[in-house]
Amino acid sequence: MTKKEIEEELMDLKSDYIRIQGDLEKATSFGVNTSKGEQQLIEMEARMKELNRKLDEVKK
């Protein structure tokens, strides 16, 4: 992956993360089960961590 591709994917993930986090907050206020959404956030965090490592390698 190029630096630009990594940065673009990170931006997309961050945007999706914020959206899902907001949805979870709304769902929580209505007492809806949020375990699937929480799992999505965990997976997204892992992917962002991986992409940040790749970005660090590309910058070297």
Phi and psi in radians as a Rosetta constraint file:
Dihedral C 1 N 2 CA 2 C 2 CIRCULARHARMONIC -1.482 0.35
Dihedral N 2 CA 2 C 2 N 3 CIRCULARHARMONIC 2.880 0.35
Dihedral C 2 N 3 CA 3 C 3 CIRCULARHARMONIC -1.002 0.35
Dihedral N 3 CA 3 C 3 N 4 CIRCULARHARMONIC -0.744 0.35
Dihedral C 3 N 4 CA 4 C 4 CIRCULARHARMONIC -1.114 0.35
Dihedral N 4 CA 4 C 4 N 5 CIRCULARHARMONIC -0.746 0.35
Dihedral C 4 N 5 CA 5 C 5 CIRCULARHARMONIC -1.100 0.35
Dihedral N 5 CA 5 C 5 N 6 CIRCULARHARMONIC -0.720 0.35
Dihedral C 5 N 6 CA 6 C 6 CIRCULARHARMONIC -1.117 0.35
Dihedral N 6 CA 6 C 6 N 7 CIRCULARHARMONIC -0.811 0.35
Dihedral C 6 N 7 CA 7 C 7 CIRCULARHARMONIC -1.094 0.35
Dihedral N 7 CA 7 C 7 N 8 CIRCULARHARMONIC -0.696 0.35
Dihedral C 7 N 8 CA 8 C 8 CIRCULARHARMONIC -1.126 0.35
Dihedral N 8 CA 8 C 8 N 9 CIRCULARHARMONIC -0.768 0.35
Dihedral C 8 N 9 CA 9 C 9 CIRCULARHARMONIC -1.128 0.35
Dihedral N 9 CA 9 C 9 N 10 CIRCULARHARMONIC -0.680 0.35
Dihedral C 9 N 10 CA 10 C 10 CIRCULARHARMONIC -1.087 0.35
Dihedral N 10 CA 10 C 10 N 11 CIRCULARHARMONIC -0.750 0.35
Dihedral C 10 N 11 CA 11 C 11 CIRCULARHARMONIC -1.093 0.35
Dihedral N 11 CA 11 C 11 N 12 CIRCULARHARMONIC -0.741 0.35
Dihedral C 11 N 12 CA 12 C 12 CIRCULARHARMONIC -1.097 0.35
Dihedral N 12 CA 12 C 12 N 13 CIRCULARHARMONIC -0.787 0.35
Dihedral C 12 N 13 CA 13 C 13 CIRCULARHARMONIC -1.091 0.35
Dihedral N 13 CA 13 C 13 N 14 CIRCULARHARMONIC -0.749 0.35
Dihedral C 13 N 14 CA 14 C 14 CIRCULARHARMONIC -1.090 0.35
Dihedral N 14 CA 14 C 14 N 15 CIRCULARHARMONIC -0.725 0.35
Dihedral C 14 N 15 CA 15 C 15 CIRCULARHARMONIC -1.100 0.35
Dihedral N 15 CA 15 C 15 N 16 CIRCULARHARMONIC -0.826 0.35
Dihedral C 15 N 16 CA 16 C 16 CIRCULARHARMONIC -1.100 0.35
Dihedral N 16 CA 16 C 16 N 17 CIRCULARHARMONIC -0.684 0.35
Dihedral C 16 N 17 CA 17 C 17 CIRCULARHARMONIC -1.056 0.35
Dihedral N 17 CA 17 C 17 N 18 CIRCULARHARMONIC -0.822 0.35
Dihedral C 17 N 18 CA 18 C 18 CIRCULARHARMONIC -1.092 0.35
Dihedral N 18 CA 18 C 18 N 19 CIRCULARHARMONIC -0.740 0.35
Dihedral C 18 N 19 CA 19 C 19 CIRCULARHARMONIC -1.091 0.35
Dihedral N 19 CA 19 C 19 N 20 CIRCULARHARMONIC -0.832 0.35
Dihedral C 19 N 20 CA 20 C 20 CIRCULARHARMONIC -1.133 0.35
Dihedral N 20 CA 20 C 20 N 21 CIRCULARHARMONIC -0.689 0.35
Dihedral C 20 N 21 CA 21 C 21 CIRCULARHARMONIC -1.059 0.35
Dihedral N 21 CA 21 C 21 N 22 CIRCULARHARMONIC -0.736 0.35
Dihedral C 21 N 22 CA 22 C 22 CIRCULARHARMONIC -1.114 0.35
Dihedral N 22 CA 22 C 22 N 23 CIRCULARHARMONIC -0.743 0.35
Dihedral C 22 N 23 CA 23 C 23 CIRCULARHARMONIC -1.066 0.35
Dihedral N 23 CA 23 C 23 N 24 CIRCULARHARMONIC -0.695 0.35
Dihedral C 23 N 24 CA 24 C 24 CIRCULARHARMONIC -1.146 0.35
Dihedral N 24 CA 24 C 24 N 25 CIRCULARHARMONIC -0.675 0.35
Dihedral C 24 N 25 CA 25 C 25 CIRCULARHARMONIC -1.100 0.35
Dihedral N 25 CA 25 C 25 N 26 CIRCULARHARMONIC -0.728 0.35
Dihedral C 25 N 26 CA 26 C 26 CIRCULARHARMONIC -1.121 0.35
Dihedral N 26 CA 26 C 26 N 27 CIRCULARHARMONIC -0.798 0.35
Dihedral C 26 N 27 CA 27 C 27 CIRCULARHARMONIC -1.083 0.35
Dihedral N 27 CA 27 C 27 N 28 CIRCULARHARMONIC -0.707 0.35
Dihedral C 27 N 28 CA 28 C 28 CIRCULARHARMONIC -1.069 0.35
Dihedral N 28 CA 28 C 28 N 29 CIRCULARHARMONIC -0.686 0.35
Dihedral C 28 N 29 CA 29 C 29 CIRCULARHARMONIC -1.159 0.35
Dihedral N 29 CA 29 C 29 N 30 CIRCULARHARMONIC -0.382 0.35
Dihedral C 29 N 30 CA 30 C 30 CIRCULARHARMONIC -1.739 0.35
Dihedral N 30 CA 30 C 30 N 31 CIRCULARHARMONIC 0.049 0.35
Dihedral C 30 N 31 CA 31 C 31 CIRCULARHARMONIC 1.338 0.35
Dihedral N 31 CA 31 C 31 N 32 CIRCULARHARMONIC 0.404 0.35
Dihedral C 31 N 32 CA 32 C 32 CIRCULARHARMONIC -1.452 0.35
Dihedral N 32 CA 32 C 32 N 33 CIRCULARHARMONIC 2.549 0.35
Dihedral C 32 N 33 CA 33 C 33 CIRCULARHARMONIC -1.127 0.35
Dihedral N 33 CA 33 C 33 N 34 CIRCULARHARMONIC 2.196 0.35
Dihedral C 33 N 34 CA 34 C 34 CIRCULARHARMONIC -2.002 0.35
Dihedral N 34 CA 34 C 34 N 35 CIRCULARHARMONIC 0.231 0.35
Dihedral C 34 N 35 CA 35 C 35 CIRCULARHARMONIC -1.080 0.35
Dihedral N 35 CA 35 C 35 N 36 CIRCULARHARMONIC -0.657 0.35
Dihedral C 35 N 36 CA 36 C 36 CIRCULARHARMONIC -1.150 0.35
Dihedral N 36 CA 36 C 36 N 37 CIRCULARHARMONIC -0.741 0.35
Dihedral C 36 N 37 CA 37 C 37 CIRCULARHARMONIC -1.137 0.35
Dihedral N 37 CA 37 C 37 N 38 CIRCULARHARMONIC -0.701 0.35
Dihedral C 37 N 38 CA 38 C 38 CIRCULARHARMONIC -1.102 0.35
Dihedral N 38 CA 38 C 38 N 39 CIRCULARHARMONIC -0.695 0.35
Dihedral C 38 N 39 CA 39 C 39 CIRCULARHARMONIC -1.122 0.35
Dihedral N 39 CA 39 C 39 N 40 CIRCULARHARMONIC -0.684 0.35
Dihedral C 39 N 40 CA 40 C 40 CIRCULARHARMONIC -1.038 0.35
Dihedral N 40 CA 40 C 40 N 41 CIRCULARHARMONIC -0.756 0.35
Dihedral C 40 N 41 CA 41 C 41 CIRCULARHARMONIC -1.106 0.35
Dihedral N 41 CA 41 C 41 N 42 CIRCULARHARMONIC -0.704 0.35
Dihedral C 41 N 42 CA 42 C 42 CIRCULARHARMONIC -1.075 0.35
Dihedral N 42 CA 42 C 42 N 43 CIRCULARHARMONIC -0.764 0.35
Dihedral C 42 N 43 CA 43 C 43 CIRCULARHARMONIC -1.150 0.35
Dihedral N 43 CA 43 C 43 N 44 CIRCULARHARMONIC -0.675 0.35
Dihedral C 43 N 44 CA 44 C 44 CIRCULARHARMONIC -1.166 0.35
Dihedral N 44 CA 44 C 44 N 45 CIRCULARHARMONIC -0.690 0.35
Dihedral C 44 N 45 CA 45 C 45 CIRCULARHARMONIC -1.079 0.35
Dihedral N 45 CA 45 C 45 N 46 CIRCULARHARMONIC -0.715 0.35
Dihedral C 45 N 46 CA 46 C 46 CIRCULARHARMONIC -1.123 0.35
Dihedral N 46 CA 46 C 46 N 47 CIRCULARHARMONIC -0.735 0.35
Dihedral C 46 N 47 CA 47 C 47 CIRCULARHARMONIC -1.145 0.35
Dihedral N 47 CA 47 C 47 N 48 CIRCULARHARMONIC -0.713 0.35
Dihedral C 47 N 48 CA 48 C 48 CIRCULARHARMONIC -1.122 0.35
Dihedral N 48 CA 48 C 48 N 49 CIRCULARHARMONIC -0.678 0.35
Dihedral C 48 N 49 CA 49 C 49 CIRCULARHARMONIC -1.099 0.35
Dihedral N 49 CA 49 C 49 N 50 CIRCULARHARMONIC -0.761 0.35
Dihedral C 49 N 50 CA 50 C 50 CIRCULARHARMONIC -1.087 0.35
Dihedral N 50 CA 50 C 50 N 51 CIRCULARHARMONIC -0.776 0.35
Dihedral C 50 N 51 CA 51 C 51 CIRCULARHARMONIC -1.154 0.35
Dihedral N 51 CA 51 C 51 N 52 CIRCULARHARMONIC -0.645 0.35
Dihedral C 51 N 52 CA 52 C 52 CIRCULARHARMONIC -1.131 0.35
Dihedral N 52 CA 52 C 52 N 53 CIRCULARHARMONIC -0.637 0.35
Dihedral C 52 N 53 CA 53 C 53 CIRCULARHARMONIC -1.118 0.35
Dihedral N 53 CA 53 C 53 N 54 CIRCULARHARMONIC -0.768 0.35
Dihedral C 53 N 54 CA 54 C 54 CIRCULARHARMONIC -1.097 0.35
Dihedral N 54 CA 54 C 54 N 55 CIRCULARHARMONIC -0.695 0.35
Dihedral C 54 N 55 CA 55 C 55 CIRCULARHARMONIC -1.105 0.35
Dihedral N 55 CA 55 C 55 N 56 CIRCULARHARMONIC -0.720 0.35
Dihedral C 55 N 56 CA 56 C 56 CIRCULARHARMONIC -1.056 0.35
Dihedral N 56 CA 56 C 56 N 57 CIRCULARHARMONIC -0.719 0.35
Dihedral C 56 N 57 CA 57 C 57 CIRCULARHARMONIC -1.145 0.35
Dihedral N 57 CA 57 C 57 N 58 CIRCULARHARMONIC -0.688 0.35
Dihedral C 57 N 58 CA 58 C 58 CIRCULARHARMONIC -1.188 0.35
Dihedral N 58 CA 58 C 58 N 59 CIRCULARHARMONIC -0.588 0.35
Dihedral C 58 N 59 CA 59 C 59 CIRCULARHARMONIC -1.236 0.35
Dihedral N 59 CA 59 C 59 N 60 CIRCULARHARMONIC -0.388 0.35
